[in-house]
Amino acid sequence: MIMSKSLNLAILLIDDDTSHREILSGFLKKIGCQVNSYPSGEEGISALKNRYADVVISDFRMPGMNGLEVLKQVKEINSEIQVIILTAYGTIEDSVEAMKMGAWDYLSKPVDLDELECKLKKISEHKILKKENEILHLQLPGESVVSDIVYKSKLMDKVLNLVARVSNSQSAILILGESGTGKEMIAKAIHQTSPRKDGPFVVTNCAAIPETLFESELFGREKGAYTGAHESFKGRFEIADGGTLFLDEVADIPYNIQVKLLRFIQEKEFQRLGSTQVIRADVRIISATNIDIEKLVNDGKFRSDLFFRLNVIPIHVPPLRDRREDIPLLVNHFIEKHAKINKRNIKEISSEGLDSLMRYDYPGNVRELENIIERAVILARGSIITREDLPLGRSLNISASLSETLPDQVEKLEKSLIRIALQQSNGIQARAAEMLGITDRMLRYKIKKYQLL
């Protein structure tokens, strides 16, 4: 038996089997829970109306009110109460129906006590995360970036919880995740919940800066520092003084500039290009990358000492395909947002359209989903987005076949998406890259690789 630290959950237990109810009640008290038990759904629901509970554990098959009816009543009383259903006779259909109605989970009788404790531990962790995330929202101004971080998944719950815990520190943060997952929004959330929230939040896309201009872009320059430098120029560190500098695509910083960045992190001072004057700046660095930066370190393409300085607190943002439960919320959010921007009377998406979006893997993640919805809002013929209104519609319905290897099928998918994006962007590669949720450089590489032009 696991017997972890005290869970401190208020549990309301409903089971018509007296001996089983007493065994469970004793075990729950032993692991630190406060337990009130009842022999019927009617008595349990009546008691719940007058007392607090974190969790309701209910048998499925009981005389009178069954487990599904208990679940429905519990959610009407307080939707925040989690429900675990117990059944000795339940079918898969019963379990699926309970989960659809909002049950946290289900267990077969006789109950495996270790498994029950694990599920209660997860509920306890979820409760803590939710509370900390509520605190995070309270710390932010009304029109904040966090209001745009739309989610219900436990994976994003953990990300936002970590944001709440690290925002008050001064440590460097490295945000890791695929292109389009929302790394910049996470960086903004950290800044806006930190003591630096009244200072500047300066975004620098390292992949977009020519190598020859990198030093002056970061550290500034003096007039005459090089041919064409007709005036003095403040760099990003100087502009970000008192605030946060977000280095997006940090893996693209040239190797010769990395040592100068390391020096700033260590000393909090720098010199403009063409000047001997030392300038001090109080800047917190948040960086992000969609590349395996540790591999770059191992290959000698990124300084290990700089990596360790940037990677004090890593935050991993999950891809959209790993948190599909967020897709319906994001779809509704983007419909409302872009209908308002484009003055379109679009209210919702059809079930067939949403089903297509739920099945798609989103190589461009949330950014790609937003682009799909934005174009659908513009193209929709009526007030409801249909399957036919969805851009990239053909690619959303690709069916896999085991007659081809996975790399072959991935290559076909990439070729198809790139062709469609180039067609819809009238051949403008920068716009096509944005539609696909990848960098211009990555698109050029794939066009060359697949010989598409």
N, C-alpha and C positions, 0 to 999 in steps of 0.2 A: 504493500500500500504506500502511496506517495507521501501523505501526511506533510504537506507543505505548511508554510506559516499561516496564521489565522487569516481567513478570507474576509471576515467581518461583513457578511451579506445578510440582509433581512429576507428570509425565505418563507413563502406560504406554500405548504405541501398539501396536495389533495389526492387521496387514494382510498378507495373503498375497502382495500385489503388491509385489515388491522395489523397483522404481523409485519407485512412489508412496510406499512406506514411507520411503524415503531422502529424498525431497523434503519430505515432511511433517516428518520428524525434523530435517532441517536448518533448516527454517523455525521450528520450535518452539524450537530451541536459540537461534536468532537473536533471538527476542523474549524471551529470558530464562528459558525453561522448562528443567527438568532432565528429560531424556527417556531412557526405556528402551524399545526396540522389539523386537517378536517377530513371527514369520511365521505363527503359528497361535494359535487361542484356547486350546488346551491348554497351550502353552508360556507364554502370557501369564498365565493364571490360576495356573499353578504358580509363576511368579515373584512374582505379587502376594501369595501366601500368606507370602512371606518379605521383602517390601519395602513401604514406604509409597508411596502415590500419592494425589494430590488428584483426578486425573481419569484415566479410561480412555477412550481413543479407539479404537473397534473397527470394522473392516469388518463389513458385514452378511452377505454371501455369501462363505463360506470353506469349504474342505474340512474335514470333521470338525465341530468346534464352531462354530456360526454366531453372529451378533451377539446374538440374543435369549438364547441359552444363556450367552454371555459375560456379558451384562447380569445374568442371574439369579444366576450364580456370584459376580459382583462384589458384588452387594447382600447376598448371604449372608455374604461375607467381611467387608464393612464397608459398611453402608447409607449412610454419609456420603460415600463416594466418588461423584463425579458421572460419568456415562457419556454420551458422545456417539457416536452410531451413524453410520457412513458407508455409503452404498450407491449403486451405479451402476444397480441393477436394482429397487430396492425400490418397492413399491406404497404407496399411501396407507394401506392396511390394515396393512402392515408397520410404517410409521411410527407409526400410532396405537397399535398393540400395544406398540411399544417405549416410547412415552410412558406408557401405562397401567402398564407394568411398572416405571416409575421412571427412565427415561432423562431426562437433562437436556434433550437436543435431538437433532436428526439433521441431517445434511448430505448433499447429493448429490455423487457423484464425477463428474468431477474436482472436488476441493474448491476453493472460492473462499477463498483464504487470508485475505483481509480479513474475510470472514464468520466464518471459524474464529477469528480473533483477537478479534472482537467477542464471540463466545460465551464464549471463555475469559476475557475481561475481566469479563463478567457473573458467571462462576463465582468469579473472584477477589474481586469486590465482595461477593458473597453470603457467601463464606467469612469476610471481614472483619466483615460485619454480624453473622453468627452468633456469632462469637467475642465481639464487643462485647456482644451480647445475653446471652450466657452470663455475662459479667462482671456485667451488670446484675442478673441473677437471683441471683448470689452475694452481691451487695451488700444484698439484701433479706432481712428476717426470713422464717422458714419460712412463716407464715400471712400472706402478703403479697398486695397487690392485683394484682401482676403475675401471680400464679398463676391469676387469674381472666381475664386477657387471653389468650383462647384464639385461636390463629391458626396458619397455616402459609404464608400468602401473602407474597410478596415486598413488597407494599405495606405491610403491617403490620410486616414485618421492618424496613423503613426507618424507620417511625415509632418503634419501640422502640429502634432504634439511635440516633436523634436524642435520645430521652429520656435514654439513657445518657450522651450527650456533653454535654448542657446541664444535667444535674441538679446538678453541682457549682458552677455559676455562680450569680451573684446577680441576673442580668438578668431583666427581665419577659418573660413568655412569653404569646403569644396563640394559643390552640388553636382552630382553625377546622374546621368540619364540620357536616353535617346533624344534625338532632335524632335522638338515639338511637344515635349512632355510638360513644359511650363516651368523651366528652371529659373527664368528671369522673374516670374511671378513669385516664386518661393523666395528669391533673393530680396524682392521688394517687401514681402511680408516680414522677413527678418529685420530689414532696415526700419520699417514703420512701427515695429513693436520694440525697438531698441531705444536706449537713451539718445541715440543719434538721429531720431526721427525728424527733428527740426532742421537738421543739416542736409546738405545735398546728397542725392543718390545719383551717381554718375555711371552710366552704362558705356562700356567699351567692348565692341565686337572685335576681338583680336584677329579673327579670320579675314576681316575686311580692311585691315591696315596694311599698306605696302611695306615690305621689310625695310626699305630705305627711310621710311618716315616713322618707324616704330618709336625710336628714342625720343624724338621731338613730340610725338603724340602723347606719350606717357609723362615725360618730364619737362616738356616745354623747350623753347629755344629763345635765344637772343637775336636781335636784329643783326643780320650779316653773318650768322652762324654758318651758313652755306649759301651757295649760289641760288638766288630766288627767295631767300629769307629776308623780305623787305621790312618786316616789323617783328617786334617781340611777340611771343605766343605763350600763353599759359598751358601747361600740360594737364592731363587728367588728374594727377595726384594733387596738384595745386588747387584745381577747381573743387576737388572732393574734400578739401581740408575741413575737418569737423564732422564729416559724414561718412559715406560708404562708397567705395569704388567696386563696381561689379565687372569683373573680367570674364566676359563670355568667350567661349572657345579658347580657354587659356592654354590648351596644348599647342596652339598655333603661334605662340610667342617665339620669335627666333632665338636660337641658342645663345647668341652673343648678347642678347638683351636680358636673358634670364639672370645673369650674375648681377646686373644693375637692379633688377627687381628684388633679388634676394637681399642686396645691400639696403634697399629702402625698408624692407620688412624688418631687418635687424636693427637699423639705426634710426628709422623714421625721418631720414633726411636724404636730399638729392641735390643735384645741380642741373640747371637748365643747360641744354646744348649750347656751347659757345660761351659759357660763363664759368667763373671760378667761385661764385657766391654760393654758399651752402644754404639751402632752404629747408626748413622743417615743416612737416605736415602731419596732422593727426588724422589718419585715415584707417578705417577698417576695410580689409579686403575680403570680398566674397567672390569666388571664382567658380566657373562651371565648364564642363566639357561633356561631349557625347562620345569621346574617344577613350579607348583603354589606355589611360595615361601611365599606368604602372608598366605596361608593356613598352611604352616609349622610354621610360626610365631604364628598364632592363636592356633596351637596345642602344642606350647611350644617346638618345635624341632629346631627352628632357632631364635636367639636373635633378639628382636625387635629393640634394639638400633643399632645393626650392620646393620640390614636391612635398616633402615632409613639413615644410613651413606653411604651405597652402592647405594641406590636408589634415589640419588639427582636428576639425570636426567634419566628417563626411556625411552628406545627406543624399540618399539614393531616391530619386523620383521614379516610380514604377511606370512602365509603358502602359498605354491605354488598353491593350489586349489583355493585360493581367488584372484589370479592374473594370471589367465589362459592366458591372452593376452601376457604374457612374455614367454610362453612355446615355440612358434615357434622360437623366437630369441635365447633362451637358447639352443634349439635343434641344430640350425645351428652353434652356437658358439662351442658347445661340439663336433659336427661332425668335424669341422675344427681343433679343438685342438687335438683330439685323432687320427684323420687321420694323422696329422703331427707327433705325438709322435710314432705311430705304423707303419709309412711309408705305409699307405694304401691309395689307390686312391678312396676315398669315397667323393663324392661331395654333396649329398643331401639325403633326405628321401622321399619316395613315399607319395602321398596324403593320401592313406589308412593307412600307418604307422603313419603319423602325426595325422590323425583323431583318431586313437587308443590312442595315447599319450595325445591328448587333452581331451579325455573322462575319463582318469584315475585320481584318487584322490591323489596319491603320499603321503602315510603316512610318507615316508622318505624325502619328499620335494625335493629341488634342488639337494642335494647329491644323492638321489635315481635316479633322472632323469639323472644325469651325469653318474652314474654307468650303467644304462640301455643303454645309447648311447655308452659308452666306449665298452661294450660287443658287441653291435650291429655292431660297426665299425670293430671289430675283426672277428665277425662271418659272416658278409655280403659276399655274393657270387659275387656280382657285384659292380658297382660304385654307386649304389643307394640302400639305406637301405629300405627293404620292410617290410611289416607287419610280414612275417614269420621269419625275422631276429631278431625281437625284443625279448630279454630275458624276462622272466616272461610273455610271450605272452598270456598264458591262463588266467592269473590273470588280464590282461588289458581288458578283454572282459567279465567280470562277469556281469551278468544282475540281477538286484535286483528284488525281488518278495515280494509283501506285504503279502504273506501267512506266512512269518516269521517276527519276531520282528527285529528291528534294531540291538540290542545287539547280537542276534543270527547270523545275517548276518555278522556283524563286526568280531565275533569270527571265523566264517568260513573263511573269507578273511584272517585274521591273521594267522590261521593255515596253509592255502594254501601257503601264502607267505613265512612263516618260513620253511615249508617243502621244497619248491623249493630252497630257499637260502641255506639250509643245504646240499641239494643234489648237488647244483652247487659249493659249497665250500668244497665238499668232507668231510663234517662233522666237519670242523674247525669252531668253534663257533665264534671266533673273526672275521674271514673273513665274515661269514654269517651276523653278526651284522653290520659290515661296509656296506655290500651290502644293508641291509635293512634300513640303516640310523639311527640305534638305538645303545645304549650302550651295552657292553657285559653283564652288570648286568641286564638290561631290557630284553635281549634275554633269559638269564638263567631263569629269573622269568616267562616269558611266556612259555618256554619249560616245566617248572615244572607245571605251571597252566593248560596247555592243555595236559599234560602227553604225550609229543611227543617223548620222548626217554625212 
